[in-house]
């Protein structure tokens, strides 16, 4: 049969049938919603009954995108959407001080943001460092920077990878107020989620290290879910880096949790306090160091 050709498929592809259906004749029957192809019927896909299918789609789409991009692991960075880069933070403080009728509270908050704005630069530097991690022997990419895709600390993470000339991931979420991806996210790796649960799952599926910078409810939610997963043995330990010992010990009394008996003393070893990008990257390299060779950076 060397002179014959056996086709790889005999059924038309979904895209082909979709195009054929769109170009069909128009009659009362074909105009009815019941006649639409199920995968082209948005009213059908958005029904309450279809939530399990939407879960599956939101799980599958990002996974396929990362697979096709040859990404084997990620370096996830969490942090506040309200901590701007130092120059902008200083501008906010100047405005608060000069504003007519400005309150002492507004000035104190602006001063606090100025103090924490250094972490914008630290996140940017760390992202630059991890983005230089070489490909493995199979040509897979590791420690690809992954953020929530938003502004401030998240922007700094994607910006650091951009500075290094490397791609980075942004996992945005649909919110009641407008939120666009920051301009440093690689467009082909910019994804949007409806379900918080699926977004958080994708943060961790490929994470091999995680840095948490000062943040609010969202940062706490994502960080403590990861700590719980490690604590309960649902996932293997990975380096969890908490930037800003002073901040974290002020907003969370970890020692008191031990004293109250609600966590074990060894649970304090699930994370490491760090202050600089070099310190953080050294912790990650040491964590994955093998007797013969360390992770290169």
C-alpha positions as CSV (number, residue, x, y, z in Angstrom):
1,X,0.0,0.0,0.0
2,X,2.9,2.3,-0.5
3,X,1.0,4.2,-3.3
4,X,-2.1,4.8,-1.2
5,X,-3.0,7.5,1.3
6,X,-5.1,6.7,4.4
7,X,-6.7,9.9,5.8
8,X,-5.9,10.8,9.4
9,X,-9.6,11.6,10.0
10,X,-12.9,11.1,8.3
11,X,-15.1,13.4,10.4
12,X,-15.1,17.1,9.8
13,X,-13.4,19.3,12.4
14,X,-15.6,21.3,14.8
15,X,-14.4,24.6,13.2
16,X,-15.4,23.4,9.8
17,X,-18.9,22.4,10.9
18,X,-19.2,25.7,12.8
19,X,-18.4,27.7,9.6
20,X,-20.8,25.5,7.6
21,X,-23.6,26.1,10.2
22,X,-23.0,29.9,10.1
23,X,-23.3,30.0,6.4
24,X,-26.5,27.9,6.2
25,X,-30.0,28.9,5.0
26,X,-32.2,31.1,7.1
27,X,-35.6,29.7,8.0
28,X,-37.8,29.8,11.1
29,X,-36.4,26.4,12.1
30,X,-32.7,27.4,11.7
31,X,-33.3,30.7,13.5
32,X,-34.5,28.9,16.6
33,X,-32.0,28.8,19.5
34,X,-32.6,25.0,19.7
35,X,-31.0,24.7,16.2
36,X,-27.7,26.2,17.3
37,X,-24.7,24.0,17.7
38,X,-24.3,23.4,21.4
39,X,-20.7,24.8,21.5
40,X,-21.8,28.0,19.7
41,X,-24.8,28.6,21.8
42,X,-23.8,31.2,24.5
43,X,-27.2,31.2,26.1
44,X,-26.9,27.4,26.6
45,X,-23.3,27.5,27.8
46,X,-24.1,30.2,30.4
47,X,-27.0,28.3,32.0
48,X,-26.8,27.4,35.6
49,X,-26.9,23.7,34.7
50,X,-23.7,24.1,32.7
51,X,-21.5,25.3,35.6
52,X,-19.6,22.0,35.7
53,X,-18.8,22.3,32.1
54,X,-17.6,25.9,32.6
55,X,-15.4,24.7,35.5
56,X,-13.9,22.2,33.1
57,X,-13.3,24.7,30.4
58,X,-11.6,27.2,32.8
59,X,-9.4,24.4,34.1
60,X,-8.5,23.1,30.7
61,X,-7.8,26.3,28.6
62,X,-5.0,27.7,30.7
63,X,-3.4,24.3,31.1
64,X,-3.3,23.9,27.3
65,X,-1.9,27.4,26.8
66,X,1.0,26.7,29.3
67,X,1.7,23.3,27.7
68,X,1.8,24.7,24.2
69,X,4.2,27.5,25.5
70,X,6.6,24.7,26.8
71,X,6.2,26.0,30.4
72,X,7.1,23.3,33.0
73,X,7.1,25.3,36.2
74,X,6.3,28.8,37.5
75,X,7.5,31.2,40.1
76,X,4.4,32.8,41.5
77,X,4.4,36.2,43.0
78,X,1.5,37.5,45.2
79,X,1.2,41.0,46.6
80,X,-1.0,44.1,47.0
81,X,-2.6,45.9,44.1
82,X,-2.2,49.1,46.1
83,X,1.6,49.4,46.6
84,X,2.9,51.4,43.6
85,X,6.4,52.0,42.5
86,X,8.4,54.4,44.7
87,X,8.0,57.5,42.5
88,X,4.2,57.1,42.4
89,X,4.0,56.4,46.1
90,X,5.9,59.6,46.8
91,X,3.5,61.4,44.5
92,X,0.6,60.1,46.6
93,X,2.2,61.2,49.8
94,X,2.9,64.7,48.4
95,X,-0.7,65.0,47.3
96,X,-2.0,63.8,50.7
97,X,0.2,66.4,52.5
98,X,-0.8,69.3,50.2
99,X,-4.5,68.4,49.8
100,X,-6.8,71.0,51.4
101,X,-8.4,69.4,54.4
102,X,-6.2,66.3,54.1
103,X,-6.6,64.0,57.1
104,X,-3.8,62.7,59.3
105,X,-5.0,59.2,58.5
106,X,-4.6,59.7,54.8
107,X,-1.1,61.0,55.3
108,X,-0.2,58.1,57.5
109,X,-1.5,55.6,54.9
110,X,0.5,57.4,52.2
111,X,3.6,57.3,54.3
112,X,3.1,53.5,54.9
113,X,2.8,52.9,51.2
114,X,6.0,54.9,50.5
115,X,7.8,52.7,53.0
116,X,6.5,49.5,51.4
117,X,7.0,50.8,47.8
118,X,10.6,49.4,48.0
119,X,9.0,46.0,47.4
120,X,8.0,47.0,44.0
121,X,11.7,47.3,43.0
122,X,12.5,44.1,44.9
123,X,9.7,42.1,43.1
124,X,10.9,43.5,39.8
125,X,14.5,42.5,40.6
126,X,13.5,39.0,41.7
127,X,11.5,38.4,38.6
128,X,14.4,39.4,36.5
129,X,16.7,36.9,38.3
130,X,14.3,34.0,38.1
131,X,13.5,34.7,34.4
132,X,17.1,34.0,33.5
133,X,16.8,30.4,34.6
134,X,18.0,28.2,31.6
135,X,15.9,25.7,29.8
136,X,16.2,22.1,31.0
137,X,17.6,19.2,28.9
138,X,14.1,18.7,27.3
139,X,13.8,22.3,26.4
140,X,11.2,23.1,29.0
141,X,11.0,26.4,30.7
142,X,11.2,26.7,34.5
143,X,10.4,29.4,37.1
144,X,8.4,31.4,34.6
145,X,7.1,34.4,36.4
146,X,3.4,34.2,37.2
147,X,1.3,37.0,38.8
148,X,-2.3,38.0,39.2
149,X,-1.9,40.2,36.1
150,X,-2.9,43.4,37.9
151,X,-1.1,46.6,39.0
152,X,1.5,47.4,41.6
153,X,3.4,44.4,43.0
154,X,1.9,42.2,40.3
155,X,3.0,44.6,37.6
156,X,6.5,44.7,39.1
157,X,6.7,40.9,38.8
158,X,5.7,40.9,35.1
159,X,7.9,43.9,34.5
160,X,11.0,42.2,35.8
161,X,10.5,39.3,33.4
162,X,10.0,41.9,30.6
163,X,13.2,43.6,31.6
164,X,15.0,40.2,31.2
165,X,13.4,39.8,27.7
166,X,11.4,36.8,28.9
167,X,7.7,35.9,28.9
168,X,5.6,36.0,32.0
169,X,2.0,34.9,32.9
170,X,-0.8,37.0,34.2
171,X,-3.9,35.4,35.7
172,X,-6.6,38.1,35.8
173,X,-10.0,37.8,37.4
174,X,-13.3,39.4,36.3
175,X,-14.2,41.9,38.9
176,X,-17.2,44.4,39.3
177,X,-14.8,47.3,38.6
178,X,-12.7,47.4,35.5
179,X,-9.3,45.7,35.7
180,X,-7.0,45.4,32.7
181,X,-3.9,43.3,32.6
182,X,-0.7,45.3,33.3
183,X,1.2,46.1,30.1
184,X,4.1,43.8,31.0
185,X,2.2,40.5,30.8
186,X,3.0,38.5,27.7
187,X,-0.2,38.8,25.6
188,X,-0.3,35.1,24.7
189,X,0.0,34.2,28.4
190,X,-2.5,36.7,29.6
191,X,-5.6,34.8,30.9
192,X,-8.8,35.8,32.5
193,X,-10.9,33.8,35.0
194,X,-14.5,33.9,36.2
195,X,-14.0,31.5,39.1
196,X,-11.7,32.4,41.9
197,X,-11.3,28.8,42.8
198,X,-10.0,27.8,39.3
199,X,-7.7,30.8,39.2
200,X,-6.1,29.9,42.5
201,X,-5.7,26.3,41.3
202,X,-3.8,27.5,38.3
203,X,-1.6,29.6,40.5
204,X,-0.4,26.5,42.2
205,X,-0.5,23.7,39.6
206,X,2.9,24.5,38.2
207,X,4.3,26.6,41.1
208,X,7.7,25.5,42.3
209,X,8.3,28.6,44.4
210,X,6.1,31.4,45.7
211,X,6.9,34.9,46.9
212,X,4.3,36.8,49.0
213,X,4.8,40.5,49.3
214,X,2.8,42.7,51.7
215,X,-0.8,42.6,50.7
216,X,-4.4,42.5,51.8
217,X,-7.3,40.0,51.7
218,X,-6.5,38.6,48.3
219,X,-2.8,38.0,49.2
220,X,-3.9,36.4,52.5
221,X,-6.4,34.2,50.8
222,X,-4.0,32.8,48.3
223,X,-1.0,32.5,50.7
224,X,-2.8,30.8,53.5
225,X,-4.5,28.3,51.1
226,X,-1.0,27.3,49.9
227,X,0.2,27.0,53.5
228,X,-2.8,24.8,54.4
229,X,-2.2,22.6,51.4
230,X,1.5,22.1,52.4
231,X,0.6,21.7,56.1
232,X,-2.0,19.0,55.4
233,X,0.2,17.1,52.9
234,X,-2.0,17.8,49.9
235,X,0.9,19.1,48.0
236,X,4.7,18.6,48.4
237,X,6.5,21.5,50.1
238,X,7.8,24.3,47.9
239,X,9.8,27.4,48.9
240,X,7.3,30.0,50.3
241,X,9.0,33.4,50.7
242,X,7.4,36.1,52.8
243,X,8.9,39.5,52.0
244,X,8.9,41.9,54.9
245,X,9.3,40.3,58.3
246,X,8.2,43.5,60.0
247,X,4.9,43.6,58.0
248,X,4.0,40.0,58.4
249,X,4.7,39.8,62.1
250,X,2.7,42.9,62.6
251,X,-0.4,41.7,60.8
252,X,-0.2,38.0,61.7
253,X,1.0,36.8,65.1
254,X,2.4,33.5,64.0
255,X,3.9,32.8,67.4
256,X,0.6,33.3,69.0
257,X,-1.0,30.7,66.8
258,X,1.6,28.2,68.1
259,X,1.0,29.4,71.7
260,X,-2.7,29.0,71.3
261,X,-2.2,25.4,70.1
262,X,-3.9,25.9,66.7
263,X,-0.7,25.2,64.7
264,X,2.4,23.2,65.5
265,X,5.8,24.8,66.1
266,X,7.1,23.1,62.9
267,X,4.5,24.8,60.9
268,X,6.5,28.0,61.2
269,X,9.0,26.3,59.0
270,X,6.6,26.2,56.1
271,X,7.7,29.7,55.1
272,X,10.9,31.8,55.1
273,X,11.1,35.5,55.8
274,X,13.3,37.4,53.3
275,X,14.0,41.0,52.4
276,X,16.0,41.1,49.2
277,X,15.8,39.4,45.8
278,X,19.2,37.8,46.2
279,X,18.2,36.3,49.6
280,X,15.0,34.9,48.1
281,X,16.6,33.4,45.0
282,X,19.4,31.9,47.2
283,X,16.7,30.2,49.4
284,X,15.0,28.7,46.3
285,X,18.3,27.5,44.8
286,X,19.3,25.9,48.1
287,X,15.9,24.2,48.4
288,X,16.3,22.5,45.0
289,X,20.1,22.0,45.3
290,X,21.2,18.5,44.3
291,X,24.5,16.9,45.5
292,X,26.0,17.2,42.0
293,X,24.6,20.5,40.8
294,X,22.5,23.4,42.0
295,X,19.7,25.1,40.2
296,X,21.3,27.7,38.0
297,X,20.3,31.3,38.0
